Amino acid sequence: MPDGGRDTEILIEDEVREPRMFRVLLHNDDYTTMEFVVSILVEVFRRTPDEATRIMLAVHEKGVGECGVYTAEVAETKVALVHARARREGYPLRCTLEEV
């Protein structure tokens, strides 16, 4: 026996956990147009026009609106896409994420 005659048992225990989830938020400002926010919600977050309008109004009225809940990598990518597009269009739109 290659292990010197000892009977060894290897116990492998995989712990499966749900991935951490993050809420992506848009924040109100005095410069970004409502139309641009709706277009971001439709194109980046795949919201219907009605959902996008509802979220945009929450951003406008409450100062912040939830775009969706995603895994860390997806949430970070969406935040980066929003910031890149907003800067390209000349808007100071702020998008953040927070752990659920």
N, C-alpha and C positions, 0 to 999 in steps of 0.2 A: 504494500500500500504506500502511495506516495506521501502520505501524511504521517508516516512513522507508526502505523498501526492504530492510530487513534481514530475513533469514530467522531467526526465533527459534524455539527449541524449549523448551518448558517441560516439565521432568521433575518429575513429582509422584510421590513415593515414600511410600506409606503403610506404616508399620511396624505390624503387628498383633501385639499381645502379649496373652497370657492375663491376665485380671484378677488382681490380688493377692487371695489367699485368706486368711481368718482363721478360726482355731479358736475356738469359743465354749465357755467353761468355767464350770461351777458350782462354788462353793467351800463346804465344810462349815462349819457353825456349830452352836452348842449349842442353838439355839432353833427353827429352821425344821423343821417336821415332815416325815417321810419321805413322807407322803401328799401334802403340798403340793408337794414336789419332783417326785414322779411326775406330779402333775396339770400342772405347768409343762412337763415334758418331753413329755407327750402333747399338750397344747393349743398351746403356743408352738412346739415343735420337731417336732411331728407324728410322734412316736415311738409305736410300738405299746406297749401296757401292759408286755409282757415286756421290750422294749428299755429302756423308761423305768425299770423296776425294776432292771435290770442297771446302768444308769448311776447311779441313785440309790445303789445299794450301793457303787459305786466312789467316789462322793462321800463317803459315810459312812465307808468303810474306808480310803481313800487320802487323803482331804482335798480331792480335786478330781476332777471327771469331765468328759469331753468330750461336749458336746451335739451337735456337728456342725461342719462346715467350710463357710463361705459367703463370698460376695463381701463387701467392706467394708460396703456400704450395708445389705445384708441382716443381716450380723452385728451391726452397730450398732443396727439396729431391734430385733432379738431381745433384745439386752442391755437396751435401754430398756424393752421390754415386760415382761421379767422383773422389773426393778427397780420398775416402776410397780405391777405386780400384787402383788409381795411387800410393798411399803410399804402398799398399800391394805389388805392382809390382816394387817398388823402384824408381818411377818417381816423379819429383817435379811439375807435371802439375798443373797449377792454373786455376780455374774455378770460375767465379764471376757472379753476377746478378745485373742488374740495372733496375729501373722502366722505363717503356715505356712512 
